[in-house]
Amino acid sequence: MAMELYLSENAFVGLLVSTIEVYRKECFGVLLGQSMSERILVDFVVPYQTATRKFREVHVDLMRSQRVEEAVRSTSRWECVGDYHSHPMYGAVRATTILSAADRHFFKDGNVAIVVAINDSARQQRWNYVQGGGVSGSINGYNIRIAGYYKANGTIERAPIHCPYAIGFQAKELNTKE
């Protein structure tokens, strides 16, 4: 059985906001939640303010990252279950959720990673589950695709994402316009 990721409303909105805020550059942050045997509940995402953002990469100071993880452990019931980052559109090259060589290199065993691809989009797309276990939709002129990965015993596999809030988000948006 594959590891499954469950995103709360807070996590979903946090992923969107931190990705859109720095669009054209990558964002990076940690995933806070609870880990169970075959599922991980992601309750919050916390973007790193000091990450060095570039168009095709993002760098994080490892000492600062350790400080964040220690602070979470000592002050909350949440655990750092992994991290997330975005892949923004670069010129005419559309972003994907495929892990880069650098993504694979820094992926810690036993953790999850979420990749958020963000592209310009003129058309509105309903939020829905997509092939491969991700979530995709559009908001404010951006097409966004979210994919999850899990690493165990040195092997990285896709981790299906479940986010009922994202799928209901479009219905909520349509109801407020009527």
C-alpha positions as CSV (number, residue, x, y, z in Angstrom):
1,M,0.0,0.0,0.0
2,A,1.3,3.4,-0.9
3,M,1.7,6.3,1.5
4,E,-1.2,8.7,1.2
5,L,-1.3,12.4,2.0
6,Y,-4.3,14.2,3.4
7,L,-4.3,18.0,3.2
8,S,-6.3,20.1,5.5
9,E,-7.9,23.4,4.4
10,N,-5.1,25.3,6.2
11,A,-2.4,23.3,4.4
12,F,-4.1,23.7,1.0
13,V,-4.5,27.5,1.3
14,G,-1.0,27.8,2.7
15,L,0.4,26.0,-0.3
16,L,-1.5,28.3,-2.7
17,V,-0.6,31.5,-1.0
18,S,3.1,30.8,-0.5
19,T,3.4,29.6,-4.1
20,I,1.5,32.6,-5.6
21,E,3.2,35.2,-3.4
22,V,6.7,34.5,-4.8
23,Y,5.6,33.4,-8.3
24,R,8.3,33.4,-10.9
25,K,10.6,32.3,-8.1
26,E,10.4,29.1,-6.1
27,C,9.1,28.9,-2.6
28,F,10.1,26.4,0.2
29,G,8.6,25.4,3.5
30,V,7.9,22.6,6.0
31,L,4.9,20.4,6.3
32,L,3.5,20.1,9.8
33,G,1.1,17.3,10.7
34,Q,0.8,13.8,12.0
35,S,2.4,10.6,10.6
36,M,0.6,7.3,10.7
37,S,1.6,3.9,9.3
38,E,0.2,4.4,5.8
39,R,-1.0,8.0,5.8
40,I,0.2,11.4,6.7
41,L,-2.1,14.2,7.7
42,V,-0.7,17.6,6.7
43,D,-2.4,20.2,8.9
44,F,-0.2,23.3,8.2
45,V,2.5,24.5,5.9
46,V,5.1,27.0,7.0
47,P,7.0,28.9,4.3
48,Y,10.7,29.7,5.1
49,Q,11.2,33.5,5.1
50,T,15.0,33.3,4.7
51,A,15.0,30.9,1.8
52,T,17.2,32.1,-1.1
53,R,14.7,32.1,-4.0
54,K,15.7,31.8,-7.6
55,F,13.8,31.1,-10.8
56,R,14.8,27.4,-11.0
57,E,16.0,26.7,-7.5
58,V,15.6,27.5,-3.8
59,H,18.3,27.2,-1.1
60,V,17.7,26.8,2.6
61,D,20.2,27.1,5.5
62,L,20.4,23.7,7.2
63,M,21.1,25.2,10.6
64,R,18.0,27.4,10.4
65,S,16.0,24.4,9.2
66,Q,17.1,22.4,12.3
67,R,16.1,25.3,14.5
68,V,12.6,25.3,13.0
69,E,12.2,21.5,13.4
70,E,13.4,21.7,17.1
71,A,11.0,24.6,17.8
72,V,8.1,22.7,16.3
73,R,8.9,19.6,18.4
74,S,9.2,21.5,21.6
75,T,6.2,23.9,21.2
76,S,3.5,21.9,19.5
77,R,1.8,18.6,19.1
78,W,2.7,18.7,15.4
79,E,5.7,17.0,13.8
80,C,7.7,18.1,10.7
81,V,6.5,15.4,8.3
82,G,8.4,16.8,5.3
83,D,8.7,19.8,3.1
84,Y,7.3,21.5,0.0
85,H,8.5,23.7,-2.7
86,S,7.2,25.2,-6.0
87,H,8.2,24.8,-9.6
88,P,7.2,28.1,-11.3
89,M,6.8,28.5,-15.1
90,Y,10.0,29.8,-16.6
91,G,9.6,31.9,-19.7
92,A,7.7,29.7,-22.2
93,V,8.6,26.5,-20.3
94,R,5.7,25.2,-18.4
95,A,6.3,24.0,-14.8
96,T,5.7,20.3,-13.8
97,T,5.5,18.5,-10.5
98,I,8.4,16.1,-11.6
99,L,11.2,16.0,-9.0
100,S,14.5,17.4,-10.2
101,A,17.8,15.7,-9.6
102,A,18.5,18.3,-6.8
103,D,15.0,17.5,-5.3
104,R,15.9,13.8,-5.2
105,H,19.3,14.4,-3.8
106,F,18.0,16.3,-0.7
107,F,15.0,14.1,-0.1
108,K,15.2,12.6,3.5
109,D,14.2,9.0,4.0
110,G,10.9,8.6,5.9
111,N,9.7,12.1,4.8
112,V,7.2,13.4,2.3
113,A,7.6,16.2,-0.2
114,I,5.0,18.2,-2.0
115,V,5.7,19.9,-5.3
116,V,3.5,22.7,-6.5
117,A,3.7,23.5,-10.2
118,I,2.4,27.0,-11.1
119,N,1.8,28.2,-14.6
120,D,0.1,31.2,-16.2
121,S,-3.4,30.3,-17.4
122,A,-6.1,32.3,-19.2
123,R,-8.8,29.6,-18.7
124,Q,-10.5,28.6,-15.5
125,Q,-10.1,24.9,-14.5
126,R,-12.2,23.2,-11.8
127,W,-10.2,21.7,-8.9
128,N,-10.1,18.0,-9.3
129,Y,-7.9,14.9,-8.7
130,V,-5.6,14.1,-11.5
131,Q,-3.9,11.0,-12.8
132,G,-1.0,10.0,-10.6
133,G,-2.7,11.1,-7.4
134,G,-2.4,14.8,-7.5
135,V,-4.7,17.8,-7.3
136,S,-5.1,20.4,-10.0
137,G,-7.1,23.6,-10.6
138,S,-6.9,27.3,-11.3
139,I,-7.1,30.4,-9.3
140,N,-6.6,34.1,-10.3
141,G,-5.1,33.4,-13.7
142,Y,-2.8,30.6,-12.4
143,N,-3.0,26.9,-13.1
144,I,-1.7,24.9,-10.1
145,R,-0.9,21.2,-9.8
146,I,0.0,19.7,-6.5
147,A,1.8,16.3,-6.3
148,G,3.1,14.3,-3.3
149,Y,6.1,12.0,-2.9
150,Y,7.3,9.7,-0.2
151,K,10.8,8.2,0.4
152,A,11.3,4.9,2.2
153,N,14.3,2.7,2.2
154,G,16.0,4.9,-0.4
155,T,13.1,4.7,-2.9
156,I,11.0,7.7,-3.9
157,E,7.4,7.0,-4.9
158,R,4.3,9.1,-5.6
159,A,2.0,9.6,-2.6
160,P,-1.6,10.2,-3.6
161,I,-3.0,13.4,-2.2
162,H,-6.5,13.7,-0.7
163,C,-7.9,17.2,-0.3
164,P,-11.7,17.4,0.0
165,Y,-11.5,21.1,0.6
166,A,-9.8,21.7,-2.8
167,I,-12.4,19.8,-4.6
168,G,-15.2,21.6,-2.8
169,F,-13.4,25.0,-3.2
170,Q,-14.8,25.4,-6.8
171,A,-18.4,24.8,-5.7
172,K,-17.9,27.3,-2.9
173,E,-16.5,29.9,-5.3
174,L,-19.4,29.4,-7.8
175,N,-22.0,29.7,-5.0
176,T,-20.6,33.1,-3.9
177,K,-20.8,34.5,-7.5
178,E,-24.5,33.7,-7.9
